Amino acid sequence: MTWPWPPCEASGAFSTPQTPPRNGKIARDVGIGGATGLGSIIYALVSAGRLLRDAELLEDAGRAAHLLTPELIARDRQLDVMGGAAGAILGLLALANATGEEAVIARAAACASIC
C-alpha cells in the first residue's frame, strides 16, 4: 500500500499547511474509522500526546479532527467501529476529553446521528 502523503521526519505532521483539496483527498482515501481511518489517527495522537505530555500532538489530533467534515461523515456507509463513523466517535471523544472542545463533541454527535 502506498500512502497518499510523503513520510514525515518528526512529530507535527499535521502541522504542515496543505491546500483544502489535498486534505479532503487524504480524508476520503483514509476513511473515518476507529481502526483504519481518521478516528484511529486522532485516537493515536491523543494517546501519544497524553503519554508524552506533548501539547503539539493534541493540536495535531485537532487538525486531523477538522478533516472529518460533515460531508465526509454523511458519506460513510460502513458505520462500524473498524472503518466507519462509530470508530470516528471513539477518537473524537478521546480528543474532546483531552481538550474540552465543543466543536469536537459536535463532530462526534454528527457521527452518532448516522449510526
N, C-alpha and C positions, 0 to 999 in steps of 0.2 A: 504494500500500500504506500502510495506517495502522499505526503501531507500537502495541504493546499497553501502552506506558508513556509517560509525558509526557517531553518533551525536557528535557535536563539543561543547566545553565549552566556547570558546571565538572567537573573530574575528581572521582572519588569517587561516581559514580552508583550503584554497587552498595553504597555505604556506608549509604545511607538505609534504615533498617529497614522491612521490609514484612511483612505477615502471611504465613504459610506458604502459604495457598491462592493468594494473588496470585503469589508466587514460582513455585509449581507451574504456574500457568496460563501465565506467561511462558515457562517452560522447555518446556512442551508446545507452545506456539504457535511458538516459535522453532526448536525441534528441537535435535539434538545434534551435527550435522555440523561438519566442519572448514572448510567454505566458506560454509555457510548457517545455522549454528546456534551453540550454546553453545561448541563446540570452537573456532570461529573467533573468538568474543568473548574466550575465555580466551587464545588464542594472541596476539591483538592487544594485549591488556592486558599480557601478559608481555613482548612485544617492546617496547612503548612504555615500560614500566617500566624495562626494562634500558637502553634507549637514553637515556632521560631521567634514569636513576638515581633513580627515584621509587618508594619502597617502598610508597606508598599504592596505586599501580597494581597492584603484585604482590598486595597484600591484596585488592583488588577482583577480581583474577583468581581468588584463592582462594574468594571469596564466590560467584563465578559457577560455580566447580567444584562447590561444595556443592549447586548446583541440579541437578547430574547425579546424581539418586538412583538406587538400584538398580532401582526400578520403572520409571523413565524409560528407563534403559538396556535393561532386559528387553523393553520395548515396541517398541524400534527394529526396523523391518522393512527399512530401506534398507541398512544395514550398510556402505555405501561411504564413501569419504573425503569426498565432497561434502556429503552430507546425513545420514550415519549414524555408527555407533559407531566405524568406522575413523578418521573425521575427528576425533572427540572425543579419540581416543587422542593425536593429534598435539598438540592444545592442552594436554592433561593432562601429557604427558611434558615439554613445554616448561616448564610450571609446576613439575613435580617437579624438573627440572634446576635451576631458579632457586631453589627453596626447600628441596629435600631432604625434603619432607613425605611420610611413608609412606602417609598416607591418600589422597593424590593418586595415588600409584603403585597403590594398591589399586583406585581407581576406573578407572584405565587398564586394569588387569588384568581388571576386570569387563567393560569394553568388549571387550577382546580375546577373552574367553571366549565371546562370542556371534557373533563374526565368523567 
